[in-house]
Amino acid sequence: MKIGIVGSGRVGGTLGGIWANAGHSVMFSSLDLEHDRKLAAGMGANASAGTPREAAAFGDVLLISVPYHALPSVGKDLGELLKGRVVIDTCNPITDRDGEVGKWAQEKGAGLASAELLPGARIVRCFNAVGYSRLPDAAKREPRYGMPIAGDDPKAIAIVSGLVRDIGYEPVLVGSLAM
């Protein structure tokens, strides 16, 4: 599968590396293209780097892993590229960091807020309940740990569930985006 990553920090960089090692094609992007190029160079032939627009156009699936206050800009900048696309949303609103956007998202519910900020995307919230440092060792654990996911689109949930298994977790559907 081709996976575009917007936000190649701790979570996005870690997940992208695991998926690249599992055989998926990954394109890293962030506000620092040089960082993304270095990151991709260390991941082998399945990894590349580009701008967020290039990553969004590249991916069959798009992982968005940015501070929550950046989601309004991501939605505006990538708008038409998100429509109908499966989007994995790892973003958690934190009031101290994300200000008014974070407060609004916490009051509304992060899933519903993300759906509003990324209109037309087939959002699945995932990889936001486990710290990034625990992700690389998941494939070695038996039995597998559960990874909570939430979404409203059954086909998108099925696609993301496969990617969760590729990381080494077992997806656990906790409900809709409202959950």
Disulfide bonds with the S-S distance in Angstrom:
none
